Amino acid sequence: MPIENRDDIAPGMEVMIVLKKDQPTGKLTKGVVKDILTNSAFHPRGIKVRLEDGQVGRVQKIVDGK
C-alpha cells in the first residue's frame, strides 16, 4: 500500500520504493530518502522520492520511522 501523505516521509528515513521500470511487477527497492520530489501534500500512487543512491520511485512502505 503506497504512502500517500507527504508529511509521513522525511529525508533520512529508510523506505521501500517502486521504481518506474518495476511498476508492472511491483518489485520494491530499499533505500534512504535524500529528497522528496512530490510537491503536493497527497498523491494516490505514493509520494515520489530520490534515494541517497540516486534512484527515484514512489514510497510503498516505511522501513523505520527515524
MODELLER restraints for C-alpha pairs under 7 A, 6 or more apart:
rsr = mdl.restraints
at = mdl.atoms
rsr.add(forms.Gaussian(group=physical.xy_distance, feature=features.Distance(at['CA:1:A'], at['CA:60:A']), mean=5.69, stdev=0.5))
rsr.add(forms.Gaussian(group=physical.xy_distance, feature=features.Distance(at['CA:2:A'], at['CA:45:A']), mean=6.10, stdev=0.5))
rsr.add(forms.Gaussian(group=physical.xy_distance, feature=features.Distance(at['CA:2:A'], at['CA:46:A']), mean=4.72, stdev=0.5))
rsr.add(forms.Gaussian(group=physical.xy_distance, feature=features.Distance(at['CA:2:A'], at['CA:59:A']), mean=5.94, stdev=0.5))
rsr.add(forms.Gaussian(group=physical.xy_distance, feature=features.Distance(at['CA:2:A'], at['CA:60:A']), mean=3.98, stdev=0.5))
rsr.add(forms.Gaussian(group=physical.xy_distance, feature=features.Distance(at['CA:2:A'], at['CA:61:A']), mean=6.55, stdev=0.5))
rsr.add(forms.Gaussian(group=physical.xy_distance, feature=features.Distance(at['CA:3:A'], at['CA:46:A']), mean=5.01, stdev=0.5))
rsr.add(forms.Gaussian(group=physical.xy_distance, feature=features.Distance(at['CA:3:A'], at['CA:47:A']), mean=6.30, stdev=0.5))
rsr.add(forms.Gaussian(group=physical.xy_distance, feature=features.Distance(at['CA:3:A'], at['CA:59:A']), mean=5.70, stdev=0.5))
rsr.add(forms.Gaussian(group=physical.xy_distance, feature=features.Distance(at['CA:3:A'], at['CA:60:A']), mean=5.51, stdev=0.5))
rsr.add(forms.Gaussian(group=physical.xy_distance, feature=features.Distance(at['CA:3:A'], at['CA:61:A']), mean=6.47, stdev=0.5))
rsr.add(forms.Gaussian(group=physical.xy_distance, feature=features.Distance(at['CA:4:A'], at['CA:42:A']), mean=5.39, stdev=0.5))
rsr.add(forms.Gaussian(group=physical.xy_distance, feature=features.Distance(at['CA:4:A'], at['CA:43:A']), mean=5.05, stdev=0.5))
rsr.add(forms.Gaussian(group=physical.xy_distance, feature=features.Distance(at['CA:4:A'], at['CA:44:A']), mean=5.53, stdev=0.5))
rsr.add(forms.Gaussian(group=physical.xy_distance, feature=features.Distance(at['CA:4:A'], at['CA:45:A']), mean=6.71, stdev=0.5))
rsr.add(forms.Gaussian(group=physical.xy_distance, feature=features.Distance(at['CA:4:A'], at['CA:46:A']), mean=4.59, stdev=0.5))
rsr.add(forms.Gaussian(group=physical.xy_distance, feature=features.Distance(at['CA:4:A'], at['CA:47:A']), mean=5.75, stdev=0.5))
rsr.add(forms.Gaussian(group=physical.xy_distance, feature=features.Distance(at['CA:5:A'], at['CA:41:A']), mean=5.83, stdev=0.5))
rsr.add(forms.Gaussian(group=physical.xy_distance, feature=features.Distance(at['CA:5:A'], at['CA:42:A']), mean=4.70, stdev=0.5))
rsr.add(forms.Gaussian(group=physical.xy_distance, feature=features.Distance(at['CA:5:A'], at['CA:43:A']), mean=6.76, stdev=0.5))
rsr.add(forms.Gaussian(group=physical.xy_distance, feature=features.Distance(at['CA:5:A'], at['CA:47:A']), mean=6.92, stdev=0.5))
rsr.add(forms.Gaussian(group=physical.xy_distance, feature=features.Distance(at['CA:6:A'], at['CA:41:A']), mean=4.99, stdev=0.5))
rsr.add(forms.Gaussian(group=physical.xy_distance, feature=features.Distance(at['CA:6:A'], at['CA:42:A']), mean=6.00, stdev=0.5))
rsr.add(forms.Gaussian(group=physical.xy_distance, feature=features.Distance(at['CA:6:A'], at['CA:47:A']), mean=6.17, stdev=0.5))
rsr.add(forms.Gaussian(group=physical.xy_distance, feature=features.Distance(at['CA:11:A'], at['CA:33:A']), mean=4.84, stdev=0.5))
rsr.add(forms.Gaussian(group=physical.xy_distance, feature=features.Distance(at['CA:11:A'], at['CA:34:A']), mean=5.15, stdev=0.5))
rsr.add(forms.Gaussian(group=physical.xy_distance, feature=features.Distance(at['CA:11:A'], at['CA:35:A']), mean=6.08, stdev=0.5))
rsr.add(forms.Gaussian(group=physical.xy_distance, feature=features.Distance(at['CA:12:A'], at['CA:32:A']), mean=5.67, stdev=0.5))
rsr.add(forms.Gaussian(group=physical.xy_distance, feature=features.Distance(at['CA:12:A'], at['CA:33:A']), mean=5.24, stdev=0.5))
rsr.add(forms.Gaussian(group=physical.xy_distance, feature=features.Distance(at['CA:12:A'], at['CA:34:A']), mean=6.40, stdev=0.5))
rsr.add(forms.Gaussian(group=physical.xy_distance, feature=features.Distance(at['CA:13:A'], at['CA:32:A']), mean=5.49, stdev=0.5))
rsr.add(forms.Gaussian(group=physical.xy_distance, feature=features.Distance(at['CA:13:A'], at['CA:33:A']), mean=5.55, stdev=0.5))
rsr.add(forms.Gaussian(group=physical.xy_distance, feature=features.Distance(at['CA:13:A'], at['CA:64:A']), mean=6.55, stdev=0.5))
rsr.add(forms.Gaussian(group=physical.xy_distance, feature=features.Distance(at['CA:13:A'], at['CA:65:A']), mean=6.38, stdev=0.5))
rsr.add(forms.Gaussian(group=physical.xy_distance, feature=features.Distance(at['CA:13:A'], at['CA:66:A']), mean=5.55, stdev=0.5))
rsr.add(forms.Gaussian(group=physical.xy_distance, feature=features.Distance(at['CA:14:A'], at['CA:31:A']), mean=5.60, stdev=0.5))
rsr.add(forms.Gaussian(group=physical.xy_distance, feature=features.Distance(at['CA:14:A'], at['CA:32:A']), mean=4.39, stdev=0.5))
rsr.add(forms.Gaussian(group=physical.xy_distance, feature=features.Distance(at['CA:14:A'], at['CA:33:A']), mean=6.44, stdev=0.5))
rsr.add(forms.Gaussian(group=physical.xy_distance, feature=features.Distance(at['CA:14:A'], at['CA:62:A']), mean=6.34, stdev=0.5))
rsr.add(forms.Gaussian(group=physical.xy_distance, feature=features.Distance(at['CA:14:A'], at['CA:63:A']), mean=5.32, stdev=0.5))
rsr.add(forms.Gaussian(group=physical.xy_distance, feature=features.Distance(at['CA:14:A'], at['CA:64:A']), mean=5.73, stdev=0.5))
rsr.add(forms.Gaussian(group=physical.xy_distance, feature=features.Distance(at['CA:15:A'], at['CA:30:A']), mean=5.78, stdev=0.5))
rsr.add(forms.Gaussian(group=physical.xy_distance, feature=features.Distance(at['CA:15:A'], at['CA:31:A']), mean=5.67, stdev=0.5))
rsr.add(forms.Gaussian(group=physical.xy_distance, feature=features.Distance(at['CA:15:A'], at['CA:32:A']), mean=6.14, stdev=0.5))
rsr.add(forms.Gaussian(group=physical.xy_distance, feature=features.Distance(at['CA:15:A'], at['CA:59:A']), mean=6.63, stdev=0.5))
rsr.add(forms.Gaussian(group=physical.xy_distance, feature=features.Distance(at['CA:15:A'], at['CA:61:A']), mean=5.75, stdev=0.5))
rsr.add(forms.Gaussian(group=physical.xy_distance, feature=features.Distance(at['CA:15:A'], at['CA:62:A']), mean=4.41, stdev=0.5))
rsr.add(forms.Gaussian(group=physical.xy_distance, feature=features.Distance(at['CA:15:A'], at['CA:63:A']), mean=4.96, stdev=0.5))
rsr.add(forms.Gaussian(group=physical.xy_distance, feature=features.Distance(at['CA:16:A'], at['CA:28:A']), mean=5.82, stdev=0.5))
rsr.add(forms.Gaussian(group=physical.xy_distance, feature=features.Distance(at['CA:16:A'], at['CA:29:A']), mean=5.36, stdev=0.5))
rsr.add(forms.Gaussian(group=physical.xy_distance, feature=features.Distance(at['CA:16:A'], at['CA:30:A']), mean=4.45, stdev=0.5))
rsr.add(forms.Gaussian(group=physical.xy_distance, feature=features.Distance(at['CA:16:A'], at['CA:31:A']), mean=6.50, stdev=0.5))
rsr.add(forms.Gaussian(group=physical.xy_distance, feature=features.Distance(at['CA:16:A'], at['CA:59:A']), mean=5.93, stdev=0.5))
rsr.add(forms.Gaussian(group=physical.xy_distance, feature=features.Distance(at['CA:16:A'], at['CA:60:A']), mean=5.72, stdev=0.5))
rsr.add(forms.Gaussian(group=physical.xy_distance, feature=features.Distance(at['CA:16:A'], at['CA:61:A']), mean=5.08, stdev=0.5))
rsr.add(forms.Gaussian(group=physical.xy_distance, feature=features.Distance(at['CA:16:A'], at['CA:62:A']), mean=6.28, stdev=0.5))
rsr.add(forms.Gaussian(group=physical.xy_distance, feature=features.Distance(at['CA:16:A'], at['CA:63:A']), mean=6.76, stdev=0.5))
rsr.add(forms.Gaussian(group=physical.xy_distance, feature=features.Distance(at['CA:17:A'], at['CA:28:A']), mean=5.39, stdev=0.5))
rsr.add(forms.Gaussian(group=physical.xy_distance, feature=features.Distance(at['CA:17:A'], at['CA:29:A']), mean=5.23, stdev=0.5))
rsr.add(forms.Gaussian(group=physical.xy_distance, feature=features.Distance(at['CA:17:A'], at['CA:30:A']), mean=6.39, stdev=0.5))
rsr.add(forms.Gaussian(group=physical.xy_distance, feature=features.Distance(at['CA:17:A'], at['CA:57:A']), mean=5.47, stdev=0.5))
rsr.add(forms.Gaussian(group=physical.xy_distance, feature=features.Distance(at['CA:17:A'], at['CA:58:A']), mean=5.15, stdev=0.5))
rsr.add(forms.Gaussian(group=physical.xy_distance, feature=features.Distance(at['CA:17:A'], at['CA:59:A']), mean=4.34, stdev=0.5))
rsr.add(forms.Gaussian(group=physical.xy_distance, feature=features.Distance(at['CA:17:A'], at['CA:60:A']), mean=5.32, stdev=0.5))
rsr.add(forms.Gaussian(group=physical.xy_distance, feature=features.Distance(at['CA:18:A'], at['CA:26:A']), mean=6.39, stdev=0.5))
rsr.add(forms.Gaussian(group=physical.xy_distance, feature=features.Distance(at['CA:18:A'], at['CA:27:A']), mean=6.21, stdev=0.5))
rsr.add(forms.Gaussian(group=physical.xy_distance, feature=features.Distance(at['CA:18:A'], at['CA:28:A']), mean=4.85, stdev=0.5))
rsr.add(forms.Gaussian(group=physical.xy_distance, feature=features.Distance(at['CA:18:A'], at['CA:29:A']), mean=6.16, stdev=0.5))
rsr.add(forms.Gaussian(group=physical.xy_distance, feature=features.Distance(at['CA:18:A'], at['CA:57:A']), mean=5.31, stdev=0.5))
rsr.add(forms.Gaussian(group=physical.xy_distance, feature=features.Distance(at['CA:18:A'], at['CA:58:A']), mean=5.50, stdev=0.5))
rsr.add(forms.Gaussian(group=physical.xy_distance, feature=features.Distance(at['CA:18:A'], at['CA:59:A']), mean=6.68, stdev=0.5))
rsr.add(forms.Gaussian(group=physical.xy_distance, feature=features.Distance(at['CA:18:A'], at['CA:60:A']), mean=6.76, stdev=0.5))
rsr.add(forms.Gaussian(group=physical.xy_distance, feature=features.Distance(at['CA:19:A'], at['CA:56:A']), mean=6.30, stdev=0.5))
rsr.add(forms.Gaussian(group=physical.xy_distance, feature=features.Distance(at['CA:19:A'], at['CA:57:A']), mean=4.41, stdev=0.5))
rsr.add(forms.Gaussian(group=physical.xy_distance, feature=features.Distance(at['CA:19:A'], at['CA:58:A']), mean=6.81, stdev=0.5))
rsr.add(forms.Gaussian(group=physical.xy_distance, feature=features.Distance(at['CA:20:A'], at['CA:57:A']), mean=6.27, stdev=0.5))
rsr.add(forms.Gaussian(group=physical.xy_distance, feature=features.Distance(at['CA:31:A'], at['CA:51:A']), mean=5.87, stdev=0.5))
rsr.add(forms.Gaussian(group=physical.xy_distance, feature=features.Distance(at['CA:32:A'], at['CA:51:A']), mean=5.36, stdev=0.5))
rsr.add(forms.Gaussian(group=physical.xy_distance, feature=features.Distance(at['CA:32:A'], at['CA:52:A']), mean=5.78, stdev=0.5))
rsr.add(forms.Gaussian(group=physical.xy_distance, feature=features.Distance(at['CA:33:A'], at['CA:49:A']), mean=6.51, stdev=0.5))
rsr.add(forms.Gaussian(group=physical.xy_distance, feature=features.Distance(at['CA:33:A'], at['CA:50:A']), mean=6.10, stdev=0.5))
rsr.add(forms.Gaussian(group=physical.xy_distance, feature=features.Distance(at['CA:33:A'], at['CA:51:A']), mean=4.53, stdev=0.5))
rsr.add(forms.Gaussian(group=physical.xy_distance, feature=features.Distance(at['CA:33:A'], at['CA:52:A']), mean=6.07, stdev=0.5))
rsr.add(forms.Gaussian(group=physical.xy_distance, feature=features.Distance(at['CA:34:A'], at['CA:50:A']), mean=5.64, stdev=0.5))
rsr.add(forms.Gaussian(group=physical.xy_distance, feature=features.Distance(at['CA:34:A'], at['CA:51:A']), mean=4.98, stdev=0.5))
rsr.add(forms.Gaussian(group=physical.xy_distance, feature=features.Distance(at['CA:34:A'], at['CA:52:A']), mean=4.91, stdev=0.5))
rsr.add(forms.Gaussian(group=physical.xy_distance, feature=features.Distance(at['CA:35:A'], at['CA:49:A']), mean=5.67, stdev=0.5))
rsr.add(forms.Gaussian(group=physical.xy_distance, feature=features.Distance(at['CA:35:A'], at['CA:50:A']), mean=5.10, stdev=0.5))
rsr.add(forms.Gaussian(group=physical.xy_distance, feature=features.Distance(at['CA:35:A'], at['CA:51:A']), mean=6.89, stdev=0.5))
rsr.add(forms.Gaussian(group=physical.xy_distance, feature=features.Distance(at['CA:36:A'], at['CA:48:A']), mean=6.35, stdev=0.5))
rsr.add(forms.Gaussian(group=physical.xy_distance, feature=features.Distance(at['CA:36:A'], at['CA:49:A']), mean=4.45, stdev=0.5))
rsr.add(forms.Gaussian(group=physical.xy_distance, feature=features.Distance(at['CA:36:A'], at['CA:50:A']), mean=6.42, stdev=0.5))
rsr.add(forms.Gaussian(group=physical.xy_distance, feature=features.Distance(at['CA:37:A'], at['CA:48:A']), mean=5.31, stdev=0.5))
rsr.add(forms.Gaussian(group=physical.xy_distance, feature=features.Distance(at['CA:37:A'], at['CA:49:A']), mean=5.07, stdev=0.5))
rsr.add(forms.Gaussian(group=physical.xy_distance, feature=features.Distance(at['CA:37:A'], at['CA:50:A']), mean=6.89, stdev=0.5))
rsr.add(forms.Gaussian(group=physical.xy_distance, feature=features.Distance(at['CA:38:A'], at['CA:47:A']), mean=5.74, stdev=0.5))
rsr.add(forms.Gaussian(group=physical.xy_distance, feature=features.Distance(at['CA:38:A'], at['CA:48:A']), mean=5.22, stdev=0.5))
rsr.add(forms.Gaussian(group=physical.xy_distance, feature=features.Distance(at['CA:46:A'], at['CA:58:A']), mean=5.09, stdev=0.5))
rsr.add(forms.Gaussian(group=physical.xy_distance, feature=features.Distance(at['CA:46:A'], at['CA:59:A']), mean=5.46, stdev=0.5))
rsr.add(forms.Gaussian(group=physical.xy_distance, feature=features.Distance(at['CA:46:A'], at['CA:60:A']), mean=6.55, stdev=0.5))
rsr.add(forms.Gaussian(group=physical.xy_distance, feature=features.Distance(at['CA:47:A'], at['CA:58:A']), mean=5.21, stdev=0.5))
rsr.add(forms.Gaussian(group=physical.xy_distance, feature=features.Distance(at['CA:47:A'], at['CA:59:A']), mean=5.57, stdev=0.5))
rsr.add(forms.Gaussian(group=physical.xy_distance, feature=features.Distance(at['CA:48:A'], at['CA:57:A']), mean=5.39, stdev=0.5))
rsr.add(forms.Gaussian(group=physical.xy_distance, feature=features.Distance(at['CA:48:A'], at['CA:58:A']), mean=4.23, stdev=0.5))
rsr.add(forms.Gaussian(group=physical.xy_distance, feature=features.Distance(at['CA:48:A'], at['CA:59:A']), mean=6.36, stdev=0.5))
rsr.add(forms.Gaussian(group=physical.xy_distance, feature=features.Distance(at['CA:49:A'], at['CA:56:A']), mean=5.70, stdev=0.5))
rsr.add(forms.Gaussian(group=physical.xy_distance, feature=features.Distance(at['CA:49:A'], at['CA:57:A']), mean=5.77, stdev=0.5))
rsr.add(forms.Gaussian(group=physical.xy_distance, feature=features.Distance(at['CA:49:A'], at['CA:58:A']), mean=6.20, stdev=0.5))
rsr.add(forms.Gaussian(group=physical.xy_distance, feature=features.Distance(at['CA:50:A'], at['CA:56:A']), mean=4.48, stdev=0.5))
rsr.add(forms.Gaussian(group=physical.xy_distance, feature=features.Distance(at['CA:50:A'], at['CA:57:A']), mean=6.79, stdev=0.5))
